[in-house]
Amino acid sequence: MDQFPASKWKIPDQRHKVLVKICGLTLVDNALDCVSAGADIIGLVFFEKSPRHVSNAQAREIARALPKEVPACGVFVNETFDTIMQTVSDCGLEIVQLHGAETPELAKRLSAQNLVVTKAFFAARPPGLCDTEKYGSADFCLAEYGKGILPGGNAEAWDYGQALEMAQKVRLMLAGGLDPENVADAVARIRPHAVDVSSGVEEAKGIKDIAKVKDFIRAAKSIHLQP
């Protein structure tokens, strides 16, 4: 179980442009179209209550189809180490996103398995945006609103300025209510390392509107980030 992946995905050092994660993919062709549009990371949701939930078989098919430079990120909510690692092994994931109330110990244990670890922090519930210091092993700290029915993907915009201090301390991934119309302003204001979008570029839950994806990526990457 602890043999995959053999080497850790190297986070691109491209601070002049924000990285873009398109999350909640359910179809191979749709995921590949997102990659062609410029997506840097593809997100796959393993939270069963999500309308974007994928089975291991679906996720494996998508992950195997991705080009080598574009990693698959598995999104988990309060799962155990063994469950996460089994899914990583089954599906070929290189990034794990912890989007619940997971402990710093779990994040550290997963990081030790050569995985890139993203931990979510919330403006409206714990763990809060000020709790990042407890998760020193996390490669990305994701800032999310956290007020909707689901842990993520609620299309709830929020005051992204609350994440400004996080952006100055950690490798920030900004999420929550982003869309093609507001992402450029959010990137310019907060200057995150990455942005994460799901519902903001959808034509239906789990199906991305590629025109919106292209507009989102174009807008996000139009902002030049100083080193």
MOQUI-V985278 format. One record per helix or strand of 3 or more residues. SS is the DSSP state (helix for helix, strand for strand). FROM is the first residue (numbers start at 1). TO is the last residue. If there is no record, write none. Layout:
SS&FROM&TO / SS&FROM&TO
//
This chain:
strand&19&23 / helix&28&37 / strand&41&45 / helix&56&65 / strand&71&76 / helix&81&91 / strand&95&98 / helix&104&111 / strand&116&122 / helix&132&135 / strand&140&144 / helix&160&167 / strand&172&174 / helix&183&190 / strand&194&197 / helix&199&201 / strand&202&204 / helix&210&220
//
